[in-house]
Amino acid sequence: STAIVLFRRDLRLADNPALVAACAKHDRILPTYIHAPDEQAPWAPGAASRWWLHHGLEALHGQLAAQGGDLHLLAGDTLDHLRALIRATGATAIHWNRRYDPAGIARDAALKAALHEDGVAVHSHAGALWSEPWTLATDAGQPYRVFTPFWRKLRTGLPDAAPLPSAHARQWLRQPGSLPTAALGLLPTIRWDAGLASSWTPGEAGAHELLEIFADDAVADYAKGRDLPARHGTSRLSPHLHFGEITPRQIQRMLQDRAAATDARRHPDLEPYLRELGWREFAHHLLYHFPHTPDANFNPRFDGFRWAAADEVLLERWRRGRTGIPLVDAGMRELWHTGWMHNRVRMVVASFLTKNLRQHWQHGARWFWNTLVDADLANNTLGWQWVAGCGADAAPYFRVFNPYLQAAKFDPEAVYLKRWLPELAGLPAKVIHEAWRHPSVFAGKGYPAPMVDLGASRDAALAAWSALAD
Ligand code: FAD
C-alpha cells in the first residue's frame, strides 16, 4: 500500500514519528512538502525564515535522493494537492507530525475532516516536543502559567526514550509534477542573504554538527557562558529546532550519553541547558492553550497601558542599529547580518524598545519575525511578552535593563560591541561602556548620539506603569 508523509516543520529523517509509522505500515512512501504560506496567515514565514526553508528543503531533498527518493514539492492549496496526489498514487493514508500554532492547528483539523470524508486515513504524530500540551496540567487541572512548577513537573516525568532511528522506506515513490525548490520563490530577489549563508548550514546534518560542537565545548560551562554574547557559549540550535531538523529528545540523549562517558569531575552544565529547552516547551504549551497571545497581551491588565504612538522614525533607528546605544545597536546589527541574536541581547533590545522608547511590543515582535532565522511564534511571543511585562510569568514591568551596565557586565572587553560596531573598534572598552561621557569622540567616528536619555525615558516608562497600576 501507499502512504503520503506530509513534511511541515519536521525537515528530518531521523527521530521522525510520522515517517517511521508510515514506513512500518506501508510499502511505498511519497515524501511531500506543500508550500502554502496563506494557510499560515497572519504569521506566514518572514524573509529570514523563508531563506532557511529554501535551504532546509534542499537538504531534505538531498537526503532522500541519496536513498533513491525525492521530496515531492508543491505550492498552493494543501487539500487540493493532497486530493490530486491520492487520486494519482492510490495512497490510502497520510501521516504528519502535529503543529501547535493556531493557524496550523485549524488547518490540520480542516484537512483531517475533509480527508476522512474522502475515506483516507489521516494519522497525526507527536514529533516536536517532549510532551503534548494537553498532557501537563496543574493540580487544579489548569494549564501552567508559571515556568518553575511547569518545569518541575515536566523534568520529573521526562521520558528517557531513545530517539527513533532514521527511517527507510521499502520503496520511495516518485511522482511527476514536483517543483524545483527555486520555484517556491523563497529566496530574496535583492541578495541580502550573504551573512546568513556564511553563518548557517540549514538541514539535519548541519543541526547535528552544531550539537557536536556544543557538546565538545560550550556545554561544559553553559550556565555562565550562555550570558556572554562575544562567545559561542550557546548551542545555536534554535533555527534547527524551529524547522524540526533536530528534536529535544535527540539533543537530550546525545548530551546525556556524552556526560556519562566523560570524567565525572568535569560535569557539563546539562541541567541548565535542558531547562532552556524547557522554556521552549513552556512557550509551545502556552501558545496551544492561549492561542490569541501572538496578537494580544497575555495579561489583559496591560490592555490599558499607555504605549507611545507608533513612531516610524524611532522604529527605523532601532531596526537598523542606529540608536546610539552600543549594545542595542550591536544586537540589531547582529540580527540583520546573521538572522540571529544572542538571548541576553534580545532581552536588552526588547527592553529598550518597549520601555525606553515605549513602543508596543508587537512592533518588535514583527521585526524579529521577519529577520530571525529562528522566528518561532511560540518562543517569540513568550520572549516579547516576558520582556514587556505583559506575559505569563513575565519579568515585572519595572525591571528596565540598563544597556550600559549589561554591556559592562557581560561584554567587559567590548569584544561583541566592536565586532558589530566596527566604527568603534579603535576605542578602549572603558570609553565605549561610558559612551554618554564622550559625545564628541563618538560623533567623530560617525556613530550617532544616544536617541533618548536612558534615565528620563526609564522614569517616563515607570510613570506609565504606575498609571496602569492605579
Ligand atoms: P540555547 O541557549 O542553546 O538554548 C537551546 C534551545 O532552548 C534554544 O535553541 C531554544 O529552542 C530554547 N530556548 C532557549 N532560551 C529560550 C527562551 N527564552 N524561550 C524559549 N525557548 C528558549 N527563540 C526562538 O527560538 N525563536 C524566537 O522567535 C525567539 N524570539 C525571542 C524574542 C525575545 C524578545 C527574546 C528575549 C527571546 C526570544 N527567543 C526566541 C528565545 C532565545 O533568545 C532563543 O531561543 C535563543 O537565543 C536561541 O539561541 P540558542 O539556540 O543558542 O539557545
Residues whose N, C-alpha, C, O or C-beta is under 5 A from the ligand:
A	BS01	FAD	T234 S235 R236 L237 S238 L241 E276 L277 W279 R280 A283 M341 H342 N343 R346 M347 A350 D374 A375 D376 N379 N380 G383 W384
